[in-house]
Amino acid sequence: MRLNRVLLSTVLVVVALVVQICVLARLQLPGAVPDLLLLVVLGLALVYGHTGGALVGFGAGLLADLAPPADHAAGRYALVLCVIGYLAGLAKPESGQLRSATGPMVVVVAAAIGATLLYAGVGILVGDDAARHVGLGELLFTAALYDLLLAPFTVPLIMGLARRGENDRMADSTGGTGTEGGGTRWITSAGSVRAGKMSRFRRTGRAARLGGLGGGLGGGQGGGLLAKATKRTGRVKDGRVKLKGVKRL
């Protein structure tokens, strides 16, 4: 994962875990406890995709396993949130923009029910059957209800923060590319100006050399012939010298 994703995910997960332990767990609501950590994982997975969702879910679940007053085996909730984050990331829209709020709400309800079932199933495998004494049906209903009521206030905000970080990164990369392109264009244009000046200098020098050569030839040979013709004939008419055997010079 990129650095901006890691930083944002870490901050959101830590804040959600503190709020869930210090506030939501003390409300003494019947049935399940509102799972703010699950909503954070869902919001990030819908923006980052299945790979990012799985990584965020694993990290968030592991932190919840180790944070007090956890009374279950370490890695249990990490496995649950890793699977939920991966599956939620598969629901990420291709365009990156959600057309309606129905899709995320369906994902929240499915994730709440799936996380509760998966957590209870893993608990049965490791010998923890607390869900049987509480009542699995009540846990499923209250977990889905609490998360669904809390989702409109958290999931859009989390998705907005994650999407803003992605847009800032793309803008920075685009700006860097534009700067490089501008520098390349500037170098190209400067090279063209220099090449144009050098070509003009070469043409000017070549013309000067040709002019000097022509002047030397015209001034030397032509002047000598003109002087000789004037001495021989003594006639110059309209700048032309009439010589015997020579029609025009």
N, C-alpha and C positions, 0 to 999 in steps of 0.2 A: 504494500500500500504506500501511497505517496505521503510525504510529511504532513501536508495540510490535512489530509484525511485522518492520519493518526492523531494529530493534535486535537482536531474537532471531536473525533470519536471518544478520545480519552476524557475530555472535559465533560461531554454530555453524559457519558456512562457514569463518571464519578458523581456528578450532580444528581443524576437520576437515582443512583444507589443511596446516596445520603438522604434524599427526600423520601424515598420509599421506606428506609429503615427508621428514620427519625419522625416522620409525619404519618405516612399512610399506614404503616404497621401498628400505630398507636390509636387508630380510629376505632378499633374493635368492631369492624363491620361483620355482619353474619356471612359465613361461608369463606370464600377466598379473599385474598388481599389484592387490591389493585396493583397490577404489575407495570409500573412505570418503566422499568428496565426493558421489558419486552417491547414496549412501544418505541423506545429509543432505537432498539435493534431493527424494528420494522421500518421506521422512518429512514434510517440510513441505508438499509438494504434496498429500498425502493429507488434510491438514487445511485448507490454504488454498484448494484448488481449482485449476483449470487456469490461471487468470490469475496467481495468486500463484506457482504452480509454475513457470510460464514465466519470470516475472521473477526468481525466486530462481535458477533454472537458468542463466539468461543471466549474472547477476552472478557466480555461483560459477564458471562456465566461463571467463568473461573473467579473473577473478582467477587461475585455474589457468593460463591462457595466458600471463599476464604474469609469474607467479612463477617464479623460477629453480628448477631447471635445465630450463625448458621449451625444447624444441628443435623446435617446430612453429610453423606460422603462427598469429599472433594472431587470435582469433575462431573458430578451428576447434572447440575444445572448448566454447566458448560457444554455438555453434550446436547442437552435440549435446545439451548439457544443457538448453538452452531447449526443444527439441522433446521430450525425454524428460520434463521437468517438466510440460509442457503435457499430454502423453498420460497421465502418471500422475495428474494432477489430475482428469482425467475419471473416474477410478475412485474418487473421493471418495464415500463413502456419503451419501445424502440426510439421514439422521438425524445424521450426524457421528460415530457410534459404529460400530466394526467388530464384527461378530458373531463372527468367528473369525479366527485367525491365518493361515488358508490364503490369503485374498485378498492381504494384503501380501506374503506369500512368493512368490506367483505374479507379482505386480507386480515384485518384486525380480529374479527370474530373467528375466522378459521385458525389463526395463530393462537388465540387464547384457548380454544378448545383443544387444538393439537398439542400445545405445550403442556396443558394439564394432563392429557392422556399419556403423553410421552414421559412426563415426570413421574406419574403414578406407575407406569409400566417399568421404568428403570428402577423405581423403588421396590417393586415386587421382586425384580431380579436380584437385588442386593439384600433382600430380607426386610425391607421397610414397608409395612402394610398400613401406614397411618391413614391413607386415603380411604380404606375400607371402613374405618371407624367414623370418620367425618361424614362420609357419604359422597361417592363420586359424582352422582347426579347433581347434587347441590353445588359442589365445587365447579362443575362445568358451567352451570347456569350463572352463578355469581361471577365467575372469572370473565365470561364473555360479556356480561352486563356491565361490570365495572370498567373493563378495558374499552368497551364501546362508548361509554359515557365520557371517559377521559381522553379518548383518541382525538376528537375534534379540536381540543385545546393544545395538544402536544404534537401529533404526527405532522400536521401542516407546517408548524414552526420548525420542527427538526428537519423536514425535507427542504424548507426554504433556506435554512442555514447551510445545509450540505450542498444544495444547488448553487448557492451564492459563492461558496468556496470553489466549486468546479468552474464557474464562469470567470472568477478572478484569475484562476490559473490559466484558462484559455486566453483571456485578454492579455495577460503578461507574455505568454508565448507568441501571440499574434503581434504584439507591440515590438518584441525583440526581432521577429522576422521582418517587420516593416523597417526597422532601423537598419538591419543588415542589408535589406534591399535598397534603401535609400543610399547607404554608403557605397554599395556596388554601383548604383546609377551615377553617384557623384564621381567615383573613380573613373568610370567609363567615359563620362562627359569630359572630365579633365584630360583624360588620355586622348580623346578626340580633338580637343582644342590644341593640345600640344602637338599632336600629329599634324593638324592643319597648319599650325605655325611653321613647323619644320618643313612641310612640303612647300609652303610659300617661300620660305627662305631659300630652299634648294632651287625652286624655279627662278627666283630673283637672281641668285648667284649664277645659275646657268645662263640666264638671259644676259647678265652683265658680261660673262665670259664670251658668249657668242657675239654680243655687240662689240666688245673690244677686239675680238678676232676679226669681225667684219670691218670694223673701223680701221684696224691695222692693214687689212688687205686692201680696202678701198682707198685708204689714205696713202698707203705706200705704193702699191702697184698702179692704182687708178691715177693718183697724183703724178707719178712719174710719166705715165703714158700721156696724160694731158699736157704736161710741160713739154715733152718731146714733140707732140703733135702741134703745139702752138709754135714751137721754134721752126718746125719744118714748113708748115702751111701759113702760119700767121693769121689764120682765120678761125674765128670762133663764132658760130651762129647759133643763137638760142640755146647756149649751153652745150651745144654739140660740136664736136670736132670732126671735120671731114678729112679723112686720110685715104690715101690710095690703098686699094686692096682691102679696106675695112669699111663695111657699109655703115655700121653704127657701133658706138661704144657706150 
